[in-house]
Amino acid sequence: MVAPRPSLAAIAKASKLTPPKVHAHKARRHAAPKRIASPERPALTEEQALHALETEISRKVGLQMKETDYPDEARRWTWSGTTLVNVRVNEDGLIGKISVGRTSGFRMLDEQAVRVVSRVRSPSWIPDRLRGREISVLVPIGFILPHRD
């Protein structure tokens, strides 16, 4: 003969009387991983350091640039291009002279590119190899209109 199944009320009553079993495991202590001495990073070459500085200044300019920096007249005439702005970083790490290194072909865009770069005060990072020297880098500033169908 089969034993009768307990009712739902009996199961609920039994679960209230006996607390659920909790299995506690001791936490195992693992040894901290041994740190292996990593080889020193190789120093940047002059070319790599200059490229890194150009990239840093370009990044800061990109964060500063707004859609309103595209001159309205240039938009109307659909002028676009990239101006290479010559940026001189002084020995103290501040941006000094800013000038047009290579024109976009439109004076208005070139002047606006210089204004945009002049809003950046200084790069937040300068490679060790370049510190304490006057350095000139070319920073590209692009004025490109989206393609319309």
C-alpha angles and dihedrals in degrees: 000000000000119000114244116257115245117248122249090251091056091050091050092047092050092049091054093052098050116048115229114265115253118200112209118197123200111244111243116229112226121198114251111259112263113249113233115212106252119216114254116263111259113250117257118255118240091258093049092048092051091048091049091052092048089050092049093051091045090052092052091047090050090054091050098044118100134189089250088064089078103091113243094227091052089052092051091051091040092235114169137166147120124269119202105217117204108222121190114205110201126223090263091056096253123126112256126173118014121193142152110276097180125004127237088218093257121086092206093057092046092053092048091049090055090049092050093050092046089063089067110086102195141331112269091220132034121184114249092241091062101042119117094021136096108249132184120206134175115235118193116225113189127203106189126161119215115254113259123204 
